[in-house]
Amino acid sequence: MLSLMLAFGIVSRLASGFVCDRIGGLRTLLLGSSLQMLALMLYIPFDSLGALYVVSALFGLFQGGIIPSYTIIVREHFPPAEAGTRVAVVITATLLGMALGGWLSGKVFDLTGSYTLAFVHGIAWNLLNIAIVAMLIRRGRYRPPVLPSAPQAA
């Protein structure tokens, strides 16, 4: 299941780059977080091996492009001279959050014998992320990137 999730994560990273180019980093993050939340919700009712393989593939497909979109968001909203520091801070915070989430999920399982509350916890963090991104988009100052047009033949 992990290999399947990681393989679909590669597909997601490539597809998310394509999506970022068309709708921008914030909207791609909104889409990715919403779909990741959906995949987490699907883990709760399904427990057969086949269903878990399908949900794991969906999770990989949905989550893979989220972290790279943070880099695009920094590029879209901050001067290039600040990009290195800001990307490092954002990625570090993201990795710390994922590490804490993985540890906490194991702790929840140890205490309850189930991963259900761990999935609910992940869903709650996605809801917070969705709310923040939606607020940033609604502020009205966000405009997705404009793709350069192809050179015209003379």
Secondary structure, DSSP 8 states (H G I E B T S, - for coil): -HHHHHHHHHHHHHHHHHHHHHH-HHHHHHHHHHHHHHHHHHHTT--SHHHHHHHHHHHHHHHTTHHHHHHHHHHHHS-HHHHHHHHHHHHHHHHHHHHHHHHHHHHHHHHHS-SHHHHHHHHHHHHHHHHHHHHHHHTS--------------
